[in-house]
Amino acid sequence: MTDQFEPVIIGFTCNWCSYRAADLAGTARIKYPPNVRLIRLMCSGRLDPTFVLKALSEGADGVLIAGCHPGECHYLEQNYKALRRHRLMQRTLAQFGIEPERVRLTWASAAEGAKFAEDITEMVEQVRKLGPLNWPANLPTKPVPVGMVAAEIPVLSEEVA
Amino acid sequence: MKPKFAMYWAAACGGCEIAVLNIDEKVLDLDANFEVAFWPAAMDVKYKEVEAMEDESILVTLFNGGIRTDENEHMAKLLRRKSKLLVAFGSCANEGCIPGLANLGTRESIFDCAFDNPSTENPAHLRPQIACQVPEGVLTLPPLQAVVRTLDQVVEVDYHVPGCPPESHQIAAVLDVLIAVVKGEAELPPKGAVLGAGDTSVCDECPRSRDVKHIDKLSRIQELPVLDTEVCLLEQGLMCSGPATRSGCNSRCPNVGAPCIGCYGAAPGVLDQGARLMAAIASVIDAKEPEAIDRVLDGLPDPAGTFYRFSLAHSLLRANRAALAEQE
């Protein structure tokens, strides 16, 4: 065992292409670093930026988002939505002091097991160089309860107030 | 003897106090049913007199303002101890609000911005000190903490009243409930409830017509030659926070042609208001190529400040990494 830093990367993959690319990498016995924990979504367009922020704020060092190549989305064009969200997230995260390499968007078709393994290897090395993120915001904050609203409170009309 | 009422401001602008006074003659009901024990904006009571009160002797404290300084934290803890019910009142206490935006920079950058900007004359680069020797003795100021925190990040909170400031008709409704409870005519709402707000999004209350959105340019309101009075503002290319913001204001800003800026905080079920806004805005941008997407996004020069204008201190990330690293 070496003492080198092993980053934790959460990978969001789409059901139709990139998850199958990871599967193919497995059946083809292509090696890639075990730092990525894959979570399967139906589509990269399902990726809510909340997932990325939650991962980063709760201990992940990086987030990988993988979808079908542009023009090949199983749901026509939701991967373009993922692309737009990624570009907007990068701008926002920069203001929080988070390096762009930590949130990577990549495309991989079901046939690209080798490419997917290369992408993961490259990202793990980049994040390893950046070092741990170790986001220091983990104060216990209770989420505001959903639906617990004063529906029973008679709200006066503005004229009365 | 009437039950005691208190209101306190921490890192806030004073707008919440004004909003309470805006309930007009309703304030007389407050006076008729409560003894005002402590309310620095309205009457002179010293901190040491609050310290001398018995624990839990104040029935309800409306606490507005975030926790920015050691003094704010001391008062939050003191009033928690002295109050049966502690209400996070207004956006600052709930989510940090505008003072919370300072979390995007470090303390040093805040001081640089406030005391060495092009509009200040400060050739000696003076900065405020926490202690200063003068002939009469030592003057002190409470130290600034590394980041702004919300009230519920510092002490336990019983109820949340959102809004910047909370709408007066909503405040009046909340006071009515408190008065009914005091008179034994109503039960207290469940602990942790959000009072004086709706349970849906601003868009749901907004009367503007909505259709499929294709945004090919994000503009600032003064850049639009004409503003349609009927159509969704987001569809017209204005950044509107309605989709991720809690209702309760009767969509006051969109009604008069100004986009929602998000002051009622995250809508129910939304964990992070800014993240949900990013999802919403990116979804409706009408571009597929990276360069074209970037051209549209260039219309939003300060995305974090726009998406988290009110909720940064209560968001998942809470602050810039460098500012968080300065926390003790």
Chai-1 contact restraints between the chains, C-beta under 6 A:
chainA,res_idxA,chainB,res_idxB,connection_type,confidence,min_distance_angstrom,max_distance_angstrom,comment,restraint_id
A,D48,B,A279,contact,1.0,0.0,6.0,A-B,restraint_1
A,P49,B,A275,contact,1.0,0.0,6.0,A-B,restraint_2
A,P49,B,M278,contact,1.0,0.0,6.0,A-B,restraint_3
A,P49,B,A279,contact,1.0,0.0,6.0,A-B,restraint_4
A,T50,B,L271,contact,1.0,0.0,6.0,A-B,restraint_5
A,T50,B,D272,contact,1.0,0.0,6.0,A-B,restraint_6
A,T50,B,A275,contact,1.0,0.0,6.0,A-B,restraint_7
A,L53,B,D272,contact,1.0,0.0,6.0,A-B,restraint_8
A,L53,B,A275,contact,1.0,0.0,6.0,A-B,restraint_9
A,L53,B,L316,contact,1.0,0.0,6.0,A-B,restraint_10
A,L53,B,L317,contact,1.0,0.0,6.0,A-B,restraint_11
A,K54,B,L316,contact,1.0,0.0,6.0,A-B,restraint_12
A,S57,B,L316,contact,1.0,0.0,6.0,A-B,restraint_13
A,S57,B,L317,contact,1.0,0.0,6.0,A-B,restraint_14
A,Y80,B,K288,contact,1.0,0.0,6.0,A-B,restraint_15
A,K81,B,S283,contact,1.0,0.0,6.0,A-B,restraint_16
A,R84,B,A282,contact,1.0,0.0,6.0,A-B,restraint_17
A,R84,B,I285,contact,1.0,0.0,6.0,A-B,restraint_18
A,R84,B,I293,contact,1.0,0.0,6.0,A-B,restraint_19
A,R85,B,A282,contact,1.0,0.0,6.0,A-B,restraint_20
A,R87,B,I293,contact,1.0,0.0,6.0,A-B,restraint_21
A,L88,B,M278,contact,1.0,0.0,6.0,A-B,restraint_22
A,L88,B,A282,contact,1.0,0.0,6.0,A-B,restraint_23
A,L88,B,L297,contact,1.0,0.0,6.0,A-B,restraint_24
A,R91,B,P303,contact,1.0,0.0,6.0,A-B,restraint_25
A,T92,B,P303,contact,1.0,0.0,6.0,A-B,restraint_26
A,T92,B,A304,contact,1.0,0.0,6.0,A-B,restraint_27
A,Q95,B,L104,contact,1.0,0.0,6.0,A-B,restraint_28
A,Q95,B,A304,contact,1.0,0.0,6.0,A-B,restraint_29
A,F96,B,L317,contact,1.0,0.0,6.0,A-B,restraint_30
A,F96,B,N320,contact,1.0,0.0,6.0,A-B,restraint_31
A,G97,B,N320,contact,1.0,0.0,6.0,A-B,restraint_32
A,G97,B,R321,contact,1.0,0.0,6.0,A-B,restraint_33
A,G97,B,A322,contact,1.0,0.0,6.0,A-B,restraint_34
A,P136,B,L324,contact,1.0,0.0,6.0,A-B,restraint_35
A,A137,B,L317,contact,1.0,0.0,6.0,A-B,restraint_36
A,A137,B,R318,contact,1.0,0.0,6.0,A-B,restraint_37
A,A137,B,L324,contact,1.0,0.0,6.0,A-B,restraint_38
A,L139,B,Q153,contact,1.0,0.0,6.0,A-B,restraint_39
A,T141,B,Q153,contact,1.0,0.0,6.0,A-B,restraint_40
A,P145,B,G192,contact,1.0,0.0,6.0,A-B,restraint_41
A,V146,B,P268,contact,1.0,0.0,6.0,A-B,restraint_42
A,V146,B,G269,contact,1.0,0.0,6.0,A-B,restraint_43
A,G147,B,P268,contact,1.0,0.0,6.0,A-B,restraint_44
A,M148,B,A193,contact,1.0,0.0,6.0,A-B,restraint_45
A,V149,B,V194,contact,1.0,0.0,6.0,A-B,restraint_46
A,V149,B,D199,contact,1.0,0.0,6.0,A-B,restraint_47
A,A150,B,P189,contact,1.0,0.0,6.0,A-B,restraint_48
A,A150,B,L195,contact,1.0,0.0,6.0,A-B,restraint_49
A,I153,B,A173,contact,1.0,0.0,6.0,A-B,restraint_50
A,I153,B,V177,contact,1.0,0.0,6.0,A-B,restraint_51
A,V155,B,A173,contact,1.0,0.0,6.0,A-B,restraint_52
A,L156,B,H169,contact,1.0,0.0,6.0,A-B,restraint_53
A,L156,B,A172,contact,1.0,0.0,6.0,A-B,restraint_54
A,L156,B,A173,contact,1.0,0.0,6.0,A-B,restraint_55
A,E158,B,H169,contact,1.0,0.0,6.0,A-B,restraint_56
A,A161,B,I23,contact,1.0,0.0,6.0,A-B,restraint_57
A,A161,B,S168,contact,1.0,0.0,6.0,A-B,restraint_58
A,A161,B,H169,contact,1.0,0.0,6.0,A-B,restraint_59
A,A161,B,A172,contact,1.0,0.0,6.0,A-B,restraint_60
